[in-house]
Amino acid sequence: MLPLTRDEYVSSLARQGLSRHDAEDIAAMSALMESGPIAGTTDELASVRGRAPRTFEE
């Protein structure tokens, strides 16, 4: 399967019922996730919850 272009992805989302604006926003978010700048980890969960996160096994 070949990857979709950004415009193909937006059009596909719009055909599924999303507004063009929302489809554009989702495509932009997907591009950010794919390129990696928002892929890092933070300690925000621990600071909000007041304890370290646990694994699924725990």
Phi, psi and omega per residue, in radians:
M1 nan 2.267 3.118
L2 -1.463 2.515 3.107
P3 -1.169 2.606 3.094
L4 -1.374 2.585 2.952
T5 -1.298 2.909 3.127
R6 -1.025 -0.782 -3.133
D7 -1.127 -0.668 3.093
E8 -1.131 -0.694 3.128
Y9 -1.127 -0.803 3.125
V10 -1.069 -0.793 3.133
S11 -1.087 -0.705 3.117
S12 -1.100 -0.764 3.108
L13 -1.118 -0.700 3.132
A14 -1.143 -0.664 3.107
R15 -1.145 -0.420 3.133
Q16 -1.517 0.041 3.024
G17 1.946 -0.076 3.101
L18 -1.343 2.613 3.044
S19 -1.175 2.722 3.129
R20 -1.035 -0.694 3.136
H21 -1.062 -0.848 3.138
D22 -1.120 -0.701 3.122
A23 -1.085 -0.707 3.099
E24 -1.116 -0.739 3.126
D25 -1.107 -0.751 3.131
I26 -1.132 -0.706 3.107
A27 -1.104 -0.704 3.111
A28 -1.132 -0.748 3.119
M29 -1.120 -0.727 3.121
S30 -1.093 -0.694 3.109
A31 -1.112 -0.691 3.084
L32 -1.111 -0.767 3.141
M33 -1.129 -0.701 -3.113
E34 -1.192 -0.629 -3.096
S35 -1.427 -0.277 2.972
G36 1.746 -0.202 -3.064
P37 -1.169 -0.306 3.106
I38 -1.934 0.392 -3.087
A39 -1.630 -0.023 -3.097
G40 -1.298 2.995 3.092
T41 -1.871 2.766 3.115
T42 -2.346 3.048 3.065
D43 -1.820 0.312 -3.055
E44 -1.099 -0.651 -3.139
L45 -1.068 -0.776 3.136
A46 -1.111 -0.695 -3.117
S47 -1.256 -0.572 3.121
V48 -1.314 -0.770 -3.085
R49 -1.444 -0.353 -3.114
G50 1.439 0.156 3.086
R51 -2.699 2.831 3.140
A52 -1.223 2.576 3.075
P53 -1.182 2.760 3.123
R54 -1.955 2.798 3.061
T55 -1.381 2.917 3.080
F56 -1.102 -0.610 3.127
E57 -1.104 -0.633 3.137
E58 -1.217 nan nan
